[in-house]
Amino acid sequence: MMLFSNKAQKEPVVVVRDSQEALTRLRQALESAGPAERPGLERAVDIAEATAALADEQVRRSWVRGILKAAGADAERDLVGAVKSLRQAVPSLTLTAAYQLVKDDANHAAY
């Protein structure tokens, strides 16, 4: 996954994924797999299918949550600290973009 920040765009981070390509390759490997490899490849296909089905917004939120978790930041308790942690991890993010991403994640964490 590649992430970009740009002041001119509506979304602060654009998600570029190659999930379908990975899924295609896993399915090809499954076709020629021996009995010992099949269970692992079948599980990998299931995971890839679930990942490919996620909306970009879900992928962005998961990415933000991962960064905040690694930093020990909690957006619900300390929004400013969470924004700071995100910007430290991804210095190319603008303050506005980082705030929008953290706020979006915090708003959806309650659901």
C-alpha positions in Angstrom: 0.0 0.0 0.0 1.3 3.4 -0.9 0.1 6.6 0.8 0.3 10.1 -0.5 -0.5 13.5 1.1 -1.5 16.5 -1.0 -3.1 19.7 0.2 -5.2 20.0 -3.0 -6.9 16.7 -2.8 -10.2 16.1 -0.9 -8.9 13.0 0.9 -5.7 13.5 2.9 -4.3 10.1 2.0 -4.8 8.2 -1.2 -4.7 4.5 -0.9 -3.1 2.6 -3.7 -3.5 -1.2 -3.4 -2.6 -4.2 -5.5 -4.8 -6.6 -3.6 -6.3 -8.0 -6.8 -2.9 -8.7 -8.3 -1.9 -10.6 -5.1 -5.1 -12.5 -5.1 -4.7 -13.5 -8.7 -1.2 -14.8 -7.9 -2.3 -16.7 -4.9 -5.1 -18.4 -6.8 -2.6 -19.4 -9.5 -0.3 -20.8 -6.9 -3.2 -22.7 -5.4 -4.0 -24.3 -8.8 -0.6 -26.0 -8.9 -0.1 -26.6 -5.2 0.6 -30.0 -3.7 -1.4 -31.4 -0.8 1.0 -30.0 1.8 0.7 -26.5 0.5 -3.0 -26.3 -0.2 -4.3 -25.5 3.4 -1.9 -22.6 3.8 -2.6 -21.2 0.3 -6.4 -21.6 0.8 -6.1 -19.6 4.0 -4.0 -17.0 2.2 -6.6 -16.6 -0.5 -9.3 -16.2 2.1 -7.3 -13.4 3.8 -6.5 -11.7 0.4 -10.2 -11.8 -0.6 -11.2 -10.2 2.7 -8.5 -7.5 2.3 -9.4 -6.8 -1.3 -13.1 -6.3 -0.3 -12.2 -3.5 2.2 -13.1 0.0 1.2 -10.3 2.6 1.0 -11.7 4.3 4.1 -11.3 1.1 6.1 -7.8 0.6 4.9 -6.9 4.2 5.8 -8.4 3.8 9.3 -6.5 0.5 9.8 -3.3 2.1 8.8 -3.8 5.0 11.2 -4.8 2.7 14.0 -1.6 0.6 13.4 0.6 3.7 13.6 -1.1 5.0 16.7 -1.0 1.6 18.4 2.7 1.3 17.7 3.3 4.8 19.2 1.1 4.0 22.2 -1.2 6.9 21.3 -4.9 7.0 22.0 -6.9 9.4 19.8 -10.0 9.3 22.1 -8.0 10.4 25.1 -5.4 12.6 23.5 -6.3 13.9 20.1 -3.3 16.3 19.9 -0.9 13.6 21.0 -2.3 11.2 18.4 -1.9 13.7 15.6 1.6 14.4 16.7 2.4 10.6 16.7 1.0 10.2 13.2 3.0 13.2 11.9 6.2 11.9 13.5 5.6 8.5 11.8 4.7 10.2 8.4 6.4 13.6 8.2 5.0 14.3 4.8 1.5 14.6 6.2 0.2 18.1 6.8 -1.2 19.0 10.1 -4.7 19.2 8.6 -4.3 15.8 6.9 -3.1 14.2 10.1 -5.9 15.7 12.1 -8.5 14.5 9.6 -7.1 11.0 9.6 -7.0 10.8 13.4 -10.4 12.4 13.9 -11.9 10.0 11.3 -10.4 7.0 13.1 -11.6 8.3 16.5 -15.1 8.9 15.2 -15.4 5.3 13.8 -13.8 3.7 16.8 -17.0 4.4 18.8 -19.0 2.2 16.4 
